[in-house]
Amino acid sequence: MTNGTALLEARQVSKGFFGNPVLKGVSIALEPGRIHALLGENGAGKSTLINLLSGALQPDGGEILIEGRPVSRYNPGAARAAGIAVVQQELSLASELSIAENIGLGAYPKKFGFIDYRTLQARVADVCARVGLTEPPDMPVGDLALGRRQMVEIAKALFRNPRVLILDEPTSSLSAHEAGVLSRLVRNLSQQGSALLYISHRLNEVEALCSHVTVLKDGVVTADQPLAGVGGAGLVRLMVGREAGDLFPAWCPADEGDELIALADFSAGMAKDVDFSGRAGEIVGIGGLVGQGQEDFLLGLYGAIPATAAQARIGRETGPLRQVGAANAAGLAYVPADRKKEGLVLPHSIAANLLLPTFGRAAGHGMRDAAAERGIVAELAARLTIKGDTARAVQALSGGNQQKVALAKWLPLHPSILLLNDPTRGVDIETKREIYLMLRSFATEGKLIVLLSSDTPELVHLCDRVTVFREGRAVATLSRDRLSEEAIVGAAMGIAPEGAAA
């Protein structure tokens, strides 16, 4: 229940950059006890609004209010003092520091002018228990998997006992269990009277958790209403103006070509004794709970980690690939889940990132062809529908457009096999649709797509078949006629789906 008085409010705020308006008279009120969804496509203005609410940016017009009172000189320090905490989609952790040091960063307990590590450890132990972090508190954050780092980021926000908690794509890297822990935390905080703003492209989470929604489109509020009775399809219509079923391209049987991957007893990292195959023209899905060996399987295929096999044919090579260069030469390309850390060079231009894989080939010939490079960039930008100057830094693009760059940069090398690690993680619905159409087009052109995804509907609607991993092993392969969300989840949880071939 809410009492009608907003703990945090933006009233008719506007913000622009370099003469381009991003927010145009936007209002939103975060009331105590309410889990409030903020939806919109990438580029709609959500990140800018979050930065205004957290004091990281100042509005050009309008005002920010705390408990009904306008705030002047609003900045991150004032926001923290008012009990406002943000869990950003892009993690703000120091990899060299320990879990405890990251959680307490900026709010360390002091004794005689020094950090009181005993008190810090005790307080951190409490918040770690709440989020299910069982790792030693002195472990460096850089040693953790991405999903566990996400939980540290959430614990860092809870450490300050926030009255207002803003969560930006908080489950994008979490396992099903971790997402369940977060859901319980969110509900408990709302019951205790906190106000929560929840940003997610996973509409099932929004439906399950939130009671109110604000939708942004092109910097304007297009909907601000209770969620009761709206439903997932209604949310999609509010965001993009089309039915949910139109997001995926129509499936048709793959025009299968040559077998490009054939593995027997393939092992790499957590992945053990995997049998797998894929043909040109197929989209083969990789499913299962997060952290069950799927990522190691892709990295082993790509030669990024050591792999063994009783038998292996990968692209134009026999036997496991020993290094990434050999994988590229064999016709493989890999798009990582963490585009900002592993897939792109953020300060460099869009053009430079699109050309990045070709630079090594040019160096081998002793020179680069500037005219040819301009042609490649223009062609890829048109295919990606990236408008504006490609000399801009790639970090200036929305997350969805960054992901398209991370994917399309491989196309000039004409790979025959694309290994994709959660390519739509944290991407808005409209850009997801563009990526889906792109993947279907690649398959039609005769490429093999190996798609690891934590989004089960994505696997069901896009793939010709899906291999499900559990505890490092491929426990089921579901053909198209057996594909369903229930079958994938059942196999991932150890319930053998009817008709599945192990």
N, C-alpha and C positions, 0 to 999 in steps of 0.2 A: 504494500500500500504506500501511497505517496501523500504528502501533506500539502502539495501545491506550491511550496516555496522552493525555488531552484537553489541548490548548493552552488552551482556554476552555470553561468548563462552567457551566451554571445547574443547581442541584440543588434541586428541590422549591420553586421560587420562587413567591410569590404577590404580587399587586398589585391594589389597588382604588383607585377614585376616588370621593370623595363617598359612601362607603358601598356602592358598587357594585363587586363583584369582577370583575376583568378577566382575571387569570391565577389559576389555582387549582392549586397544586402541580405546576408545570411543570418538567420536566427535559430538558436537551439537552446533548450533549457534542460539541464540534467537535475532531476529531482531525487531526493533521498528515497531509497527503497526501490528504485526503478532501474531495470536493465534496459538501456536505451540503445537501439541499433542505429548505426550510421552506415548507409549504403550508397553506392555510386560507382560508376566505372572509373578505371584509372584515368587521371587527368580531370576528374570532376571537381576536385578541390578539397577532398577529404584530408589529405596530409597538411595542407595549408591551414585548414580549420583546426586540426589537432594542435598545430604549432601556435596558433593564436590562443587556444584554450590553455595551453601549458606555459604561455609567456615567452616562448622561444621567438615569436614574431609579434610585432605590434600592428594593430589594424590601421589601415589608411582612413577608415571611417567607421562609425558605430562604436560600441563599447562592450567591455567585458565586465560582468557583475558577479560578485561572490555574495551569496545569501541576500541578493536583492540590492546590494550596494555597488555602484560603479567603482572600478579600481583604476587609479591613475598610476603611472610608472609600473605597470604590470610586467614582471619578468620571471624567469624560472625560479629565482629565490623566493619571490612573493608567492608563487604558485605552491612551492613546497611548504612554505610556512602556513598556507591555507589548507594543507592536507590534500593536495592534488598530485597524483602520481600517474606516469605514463609508461606503458610497456610498448615500445616502438616495434614495428615489424623488423627493422634492421637493428640488430642487437648492439647495445652500447656497453660492451664488456671489455675489460683489460685481460687479454689472454695470459699474460705473465703472472697476474695476481691470482690468489687462491679463491675458491668459492666464497669463503667467509669474507675476504677482503673486498670482493666484488659486491656482495650483497650489502655490506655496510658502507660502501664507498660514498663519501660525502656526509655521512652521519655516524662516524666512528665514536663510540663512547671513549671519554678521555679520563685519565687519572694522573694528577701532577703534571699536566701538560702533554702527556704521552698517550698513545692509543692503549686502551685497556683491553688487551686481547682476551683476558678471561671473561669479562663481561660480553665482549663481542661474540665469542664462541657460544656462550649460553644463549644469547638472543638469536643468533643465527641457527642454532640447533632447533629452536622452537619453530622458526619460520620454515626451515628445511623439512621438518616433520609435516607441516601443513601442506607442502607441495610435493611430498614424496621424494625428496632428494636424499638418497642414502649414501652417496659418495662421501669420502672423508672431507671435512670442511677445509683442510689445508691443501687439497688437490688443486693444481693450476687449472683454471677454466679452459685453457687451450688444449688440455688433454681430454676434454669431454666431447661427445658426439653433439651434433647440431641440436637435436631435440632436448638433450639435457642442458645445453647452454640456454635454450629458450626457457626452461624451468628456472634456471638461475636468474634470468632477467625478470621473471614473474616474482620470484622470491625477493629480489632487490626492491621491487615496488611495494610488496607487502610489508617489508621491514619497517617502512615509515608509517604503518597503520593509516592508510589513506582514507579520507572521507569521500574523495572522488577518484575513481580509478578508470583510466582510459586504456583500452586494450586494442591494439592495432594488429589484426591477423594473428592472434595469440596461439592458435593451434596449427599454424602452417607447417611446423616441423615436429609436431608431437605425435607420439603413438596413440592408439585408441585409449589405452589405460591412462596416459598422461592427460589426454583431452578430457577424460571423465573426471580426473582429479580437479582439473581447472574448472569444469562446469560446477562441481560441488562448491568450490571456493567462491565462485561468482555468486551463486545462489545464497550462500551463507552471508557474504558481504552485503547483499541487498537486504536480507532479512534483518541485519544489524543496523540498517539505515544508511549505508553508503549509497552513493549514486555511481552508476557504472555506464560508461559509453563503450559499446562493443562494435568493432569494425571487423567484418569478415565477408569473404566471398563464398563461404560455405553456408548456403542458405538453410540447410537443415539445422545447423547450430543456432542460427538467428531465430528460426521458428521455435526451437526447443527452449531457448533461454530468455528471449527478449519479449517485452510487453508493449514497446513503443518503437516506432521507426521514423527516422528522418532520411530522406533521399535527396542527394545532390546530383544535378546534371548540368554540366557546363557552368559551374559556379553559382547555381541558383537552386534554392530549395523547391523541389517539385512535389514533395509529399512530406507531411508531418502528421502522423496519425497513430492510433492504437493498432497493434498487430492482430488482434483477435479477428479471425475470419478471413484474413488476407491470403494465407497459404503461400507455398513456394512459387507456384505459377503466377500468383498475383504480385509477389515481390519482383519477379523477373519483368513483368509488364511495367511495374513502376519504374524500374531501372533503365530498361532498354527499349520498351515499347513493342516487344514481341513475345510470343508464347515460348515457354521453356523448351518445348520439343523442337523448336527451330534452331536451338543452339548447336546441335550436332548435325554434321552432314549425313545424308541418307546412306545407310550401309548397303553395299552390294558385294557379292562374292568376289574375293580377290582373284585377279588374273595371275595365278601363281607362275613364277618363272623358276630359274635355277635355284637350287639349295645353296644359300650363302653362308649359313652357319649350321654345323653338325657337331654336336658335342656328346661325348660319353664319359661319365664319371669325372666331370670337370669340377675342380676345387680351387677356390681363391678366397683367402680371408675366412669369413664366417660361412661362406657358401661351400657345401660339401657334396661331392658325388652327384652333380647335376647332369641329367640328360636333357638336351635342348636342341631344337632345330628351328630354322626359319628360312623362308624362301623370298625371293624378289617379289615385290607387290603385296606383301603381307604387313599388317600391323599386329605384332605379337605383344600382348600385355604381360607385365610382371606385377603381381599383386601380393597381398599379405600384410600383416601388421608391420609397422615401422620397425626397422632394426632386426629383421630376420634373415639377413644375408643378401638381400636383393641388390643393395648398392655395391657390395663387394663382388657380386657376380658380374655386374656391368664393368666395374673397374678392372677385374681380372680379364674380361673379354678385351678390354681396351689396352691391356698391357701396362696399366698404371700400378698394379700390385702383382706380386708373383702368383702364378697359376700353374696347376698341373692337370693332366687329363689322360685317360686311357686312350682316347681318340679325339682329335679336334681338327676341324676345318673351319677357318674363320676368314671370310673374304677370299683373297687370293693366296692365303697361306695355310699350310698344314702345321699342326701343333700350336700350343698356346703362344701368344705374342709376348715378347719379352720387354718391349718398351713402347711408349706412345708413338714415337716416330715410325716404328714398324707398323703399328695399327693404322696410322694415317696413310702410309704407303699401300697398305692392303685394302684401302677403300672404306675405313671406318672413321666416324666422327662421333664425338661425345659431348653432350650438353649437360653440365653439372646442375645440381639442385640449387647451389648457392651461386647465383649468377654474378653477384657483386664481388664476391671474394675470389671465385675461380673461373668465371665465364667471361668477364669483361675487364678492361683496364679503364676505370671510371674517369680519370682526369683526361684521357685521350679522346679524340674526336670520334663521332659516329663513324666517319669514313675510315679512320685508322682501325677501329675495332672490326668493321666489316671486312677489311683487307688483312687482318692480322694473320690468319692461317696461310695466306699466299706469300707473306714476306720471306719465309724460309725457302720456298720454292724459287722466288726471285733471286735470293742470295746465292743459291746454287748455280744460277746462270750468270752471276756476276753483275746484273743490272736490273733495274725496275723500269717498267713501261708506264709513264705517268698517264698517257692518253688512255691506255687500256684500263688502268686502275680507275680513272674517272668514269669510264663506261661501266665497269663492274659496280661501283658505288651507286651510280644513277639507276642501274637496273634493279639492284637489290632494294634501294630506297623506294622505288615505285612498287615493287612486289610486296614490300612490307607496309605500304601506305604510310611511310614516315615523311611528313611534310616539313619544309623549312630547310635551313642551312645544315648540311651534313658536317660542316666544320665545327659545329657545337660539340661541347663535351658530352659524351654519352650519359654522364650522370645527370644531365639536364632533362633527360627523357623520363616519362612515367615508367613505373615498374614493368608494365605490360610491354611497352615498346622496347625497353631494355632486353626483355626476354626474347623478343623477336629478333633483335640484333644478335644475341648470343646463339640463336638457332641458325639464322640465315648466313652468318659469317662463314659457315662451312661450305656453302653451296658452290662457290667458285672452284673448289677442289673436286667437285662431282663425286661425292662419296656414294657408295652403293649400300652402306649400312649406317643408319643413324641410331645411336644409343642415347636415349633421352631419360634423364633422371628428374622426374616430377616437373615437367616443363611448364605447367600452368600453376605452380605453387605461388600464391599471393597475387594472382593475376585477375583482373576484373572480368566480368561475364562476356562483354563484347569482345575483348581481346582474346579470351579463351576460344570464342567462336572462330576468330580469324586464325588462331593456331590450329584448331581442329581441321579447318578447311585446308590449311597448308599441309598438314600431315597426310590427309587423304589424297591431296594432289601429289605429294612425294611418292606415296605408295602406287598411285596410278602410273607414275613415270617409271616404275620398276625398282624403287628402292625398298629395302627391308627396314621397317621401323620396329625397334625394340623399345617399348614404352613402359618404364617403371612409373607407377602413379599411386599416390595415396588417396586419390579421388575415385572411389569405386564406381560411381555412375559413368565416369570417363572411360574406364576399362570396358564396361558393359556396352556402351554405345559406339565406341571407336574400333574395338579390336576384333580381329578374326578369330583369335583364341587367346586364352590367358593362362599363364603358368603361375601357380600360387606357391609362395615360399612360407615355410614354418620351421623355425629352429635351424636355419641354414640349408634346408633341403627343399627341393621342388616336390611338394606333396600331392599336387594335382595339376592336370592340364585340362582346361575346360574348353570344349569346342563351341563354336558360335551358337549352336542349337541348345546348348546347356548353360549359356552365360546368363547370369543374373546376379544381383547384389547379394542375394541370400546364399547362392552357391559359392561365391568368392569368400564371403565372410565366414561361412561354414567351414570351408577348407582351411582358412587361416586360423580358425579356432580349434581345428582338429576334428571337425565333424565332416566325414567324407561325403561329398555331394554325390548324389545318384548319377551314374553314367560317367563319372570322371575317370580319366586314365592317369594313373600315377607315373 
